[in-house]
Amino acid sequence: MTILRASAAHDFLALVPTLTGYRSENSIVCVAFRGNRTAAAFRVDLPAPGDERGERAVIDAIVGLFCRLPEVDAAVPVIYTESTFADTGIPRARFADRLVEVLGENGFLVRDALCHAADAWGSYLDPECPTRGRSLDLIADSELSAAATAIRNGDELAGVDSPGILPQVDDRERHRFERVLSRLRRELSGDEEPRVIAQVFALADPSPVPWVEFCATTAVGDLPPVARAWLLELIQSPPTRDQAMVQFAFGELAGLAAVADQEEWESGVDYGADDDVDETVAEILLGRCVMRPDVQRTRSAVELLRLLVASAPRDDRPAPLCMLGWLLWALGRGSAAARVIETALSIDPDYGMARALHSLLGSAVLPEWAFAEAPGDAPVT
């Protein structure tokens, strides 16, 4: 656990992007505390200026989320906006004041309330905050800015919906993948000698659970086109797609439990539930369990699926797009997930899982594991 102490507001602002894992724009990032230590951070879209109904809905949502976080007793909301101090003084002051007031009414100590605008930053609780705000250089030059970069191993932070933007794949690489996939499908239909299938068997057990585990535990750059092509073929089956989603996030045991759950549902035979994974696939996909996904494993799966979608023929994309969207939602990246699911629906408006996930995301439901207490690994005090 890395503990960093923010003694000034600009130091705290230097750390917030590392807490969330992305750069926020036109957003409210709420950092929750248990005592003096951060316990969680979440982001919601900033409502449009003057939209009083939208502002009330956002405040209610924020307070509701705080109330669900175990043992949280304090908050620091940070408003990120493209507006400027030069135009309006500190932007969104009325909205921020109301948010602070309602948080206080619900028993949360508001340690500070900050604004990161396009031209300056300031505190809504600082009566001496200059009309034109304080210099953004204070944030960039903070010693904790360098410390936060070190925590990320020097990685630059992308925008909030960047995982929903597909990577560029070289035309030659994409055509190579499509040739392998086409040959694989001809072999599966019995039209050609099983050369690609032989390569699949040489890599790992090609049945769904072992194959997903092989893909989950192999670096994305080390998976040859044949491996990705077989995964794409497997997940065109909805039961395998759902099993793979769960397995990528929670591990091989969850994949096996998902298969048993599906077989039990199809046959009416009770195969027995594993004591460690007793939720049904449907409950997990809806986020109705407190078991947390393996974050590193899930992030690796996100990168694999982004590459898979970018390489795949258009008609084959809805299944991996749904997997990608759900895994992003499981990681708390709802904006990126929504972008991905909208892409799936643009390809096939009737694709059932895409429609179900669109409804889930549209209802602003968060998975139960988002509110489960995690080991103490927050970097700010």
N, C-alpha and C positions, 0 to 999 in steps of 0.2 A: 504494500500500500504506500502510495506517495502522498504526503501531506504538504500542501502549500498554504501559506497564511497570507491572506489578502488584507493588508492594513489600510488600504485606501480604495475609494470607489473605482479609480481608473485601473488599479491592479486587479480588482474583481472583474471588470469588463474585459481585461486582457485574458482572463481564464474562461469566461463563459463559452466561447466557441469550442474550446477543448472539452468542456463538460458535455456539450450537446453532440459534438462530433461533426458539426457542419457550420457554415456561415449562414446567418439568418438575415432575411430581408423582409421588410414590411410585416413584422412578426412581433409577438409578445413571447419572450422566453421567461418562464417562471422557474426560479431556483428555490427548491424547498430545503429546509434545514430541520435537523433534529438537534436541538441545542445549538452548539457552535459549528457543527459540521454539516456539509451538504448531504442531502439524502437522495435527491432526485432533481432532474431538470426536464421540463417539457415545453413544447412550443405550440402556439396557436396562431392562426392568421390574424393580423391586425384588421379590425373592421374599418370600413370606409369612413372617412371624416364626415361627421354629421349624421351618421346612421345610428340613431339612438336605439332602435330596436336591436340592431346588430351588436351594439356595444353592450346592451343588457344581457344578450344571449352569451356573448363571450365571457363577460364577468361571471355569470352563473356557471358556465362550463369550467372556468378556472377554479372557482371556489369549490365546485363539486369534486374536481380532481384532487385538490388539496385535502379535502375531507376524507378521501379514500386512502390517502397515503398514511401508513401506520406510523404513529408517534411523531409526526411532523408538527412542529409548533411555530415555525417562522418562515418568512418568505422574502425574496427579493425579486420583484418583477422588473424586466428590462424590455423597454420598447425600442425596437429597431425600425427606423422609418427613413424613407427617401426625402421627407420634408426637411426643412432647414431652420435653424435658429434665426438666421438672417431675415427670413420672411415673417415668422410668427412668434419669435421668442421660443421658449422650449415647446416643441410640438406636442400635441395631444394631451395638454395639461388637464383639461376637464375630465377626460376619460381616465387618465392615470389617477387623478384625485379620487374619483368614484371607485376605482378598483382597490386602491389603498383603504378606503373607507369600508368597503364591504368585506375585505379580508380581515380587517380589524374587528368588525362586528361579529365575525364567525370565529373569533378567538385566536387568530394568527398574528404574531408580532411581525410587522413589516420593518425589517432592518434597514432597508433603503428601497427606493424606487427610481430607476435610472432610465435615461433616454440616450440612445446612440443614434444621432441623426446624420445626415449626409455631410454636414460641415462642422459638427462639434458634438460634444456630449455634455450631460448635466444630470443633476439629481432633482427630482420633483420635491424632495424633502429638504433641500438646501435653500434657505432663504437668501443666502448670499451668492447663489448661482448667477453668473453674469447673464445679461439679456442675450448676448450672442454665444453663450455656452463656453465650454472649456475646450482646449485644443485636443484634437484626436491624436496628436503626437504623444501626449502623455500616456495613452494606451499602448501605442506602438513601441514606445521607448521603455515601458515598464520592464523591470527585471523579471517579473512573472510571465511576460510575453515570451521571453526566451525559454523560461522553464516549461511553459506549456508546449512550446515547439519541441522541446526535448522529450516530453511525455509522448508526443506523437511520432517520435523518431524522425523529426524533420519533415514529415508529410504535410503537404499543403491541404487545407480544408476546402472542400468543394461546397457548392450551394446546397440548399436543403433538399431539392428534388433531383440532384445530379445522378443518383443511382438509377433514376427512371429514364435517363437519357442513354440510349444504346451506344456502345463504342463503335468506332469506325473499324471495319474489317477490310483488309486489302482484297481487291477484286479477285486476285489470283488465289488467295486463301479461301475465299468464299466459294469460288467455282470448284476448288479441290474438294471442299467439304460436300458440296452438292453432288459431285460425281461419286464420292464414297457412299453417300446416302442413297443415291439412285441405284448403285450397284447392289448395296445391301438389300434393298427392297426387291430387286429382281431375283436375287438369290433366295429370299424368303418365300417368294411366290413359286420357286422351283424352275425359273427360267434360265438360271445360270449356275455354274459350278460354285459351291460355297467357299470361295476364297476369303471374302471379307468376313464371313461368319467364322471361318477358321481363325482369323486374327482376333476376333472378339473372344473366342474360347481360350486363346493363348494368353490373353491379358488377365482374365478373371472369370469366375462363375457368372454366366450371363443372366441368371435369374434375377428378378427385380431387387430383392433386398441386398444380396452380395454385390450386385453391380452398382447400386446407389452408394453403398459403403465404399467401394473402390473409387468411385468418382469423388466422394466426400473427403477421402483421406489422401488423395493425390493432388499435388499442386496443379492448378489450372493449366499452366504452361507446359506441364508434362503429360497432359492427356492428348493423345493423338486424335486426328479426325475420326477414326473408326470408333474410338471410345465415346466421343460426343454424339456420333451418329446413332450408336446403339441406344444411348440414353434418350435421345430425341424420339426414337422409335418406340421405346418402352412407355414413355409418358404420354403417348397419344391415347393410351387406355386410361380412362378416368380413375379406376381404382388404383392403378400403379402411380398415376400422377399424384393422387392424394397421399398415398403411402410415402412417395418420394419427398413430398413437401414436409411431412411430419418427420421423416427420418433425417433429412438434411438438417433440420432444426434441433432435433432432440437425440439423435443417435440411433444405432442399429437396433437396440432393444425396442425403441419406439416403432421402428419399421416393422419388426416382427410382430409386435402387438397390433399394428394397423392391419397387417395381412390377416391375422387371426380374427380380428374384429370383422373384417369384410367377409371372410369365409363363413363366420358364424351368422352374420346377417343374411347372407345369400342362401345358406342351407338350413338355418334354424337349429343347428347343432351347437351346443355350448362347448367350446374348446378350452374354456378356463381362462381367466384373466391373470395376467402377470401382476404380482403385488406392487411392482415399482411403476408400472404404466397401466393404470386401470381406467383411464378416460377413453371414451370411444373416439374414433377418428373425427367424427362430426363435432364433438365437444372441443377437441383440440383446435380444429380449424376455425371454430367460432371464438377461440380464446378463452374457453370456459374451464381453465385449469390454472393452478398457481405454479406448476412446474415451469422453471425458466428455460428458454432455449439456450443452447451452447452458442454464445455470441460469436466466437471466432469461427466456429464451424458454419454458422449461418452466414456470416459475411463472406466466407470462401464460396459458399453455394451461390450467393448473390452474384459474385464475379463470374462464376462458371455459367450461370443462367443468362447473364447479360451477353456473354460471348456466344452462347448457344442461340439465343434469339437473333442476334445480329448476323449470324452465319446461316440460319435456317431459311428455307423457302417461305414465302409469306404465308401460305396456307397452313404451314406447320407451326406457326408461332403462337397461337392462342394458348396452348397447353403450357409451354415454358414461360409465357408472359404471366399467366395466372400464378404459377409457382413463384416467379420472381416477385410479383405484387404481394403475395401472401407473406413471403419471407421478409420483405421490406416492412410490411405492417407489423410482423412479429418483432422486428427490431425497433419499432417506434417511428418508422419513417413513412408516416401516412401520406404526406404530400407526394413523395416519389411513388408510393404504391398506387395512388389514384391515377397518376400519369400513365403508369404501366397498364393498369386495367382499362383505361380509356383507349389505349392503343390496341389491346386485345379486342375490344368491342368494335373498334373501327374496322377490324379485319373480319370478324364474325359477330354481328349483333345478337345472334341467337345462341352463342356459346354459353352453356348453362353456368359453368363455374365463374366465368367473367361477370355474368349478370348477378350472381350471388355475392361475389366479392364487391361489386360496385354498390350493391345495396348495403353491405356491411360497412364499407368505408363511408358511404353517404350518411349513415346513422351515427357517425363519430364514435363508434364503440371502440374501446381499448381492451386489449386482452387482460385477463385477470393477473397474469404474471407481471404486468407492468406495475401492479400495486403490491406485489409480494416483496417482503424485505429481503434485500440482497446482502451479501457479505460487504463489510465496510471497505469500499474502494474509491470513495469520492475524493478528488484531489484538492478540494478547497475547504478551508476553515475560516 
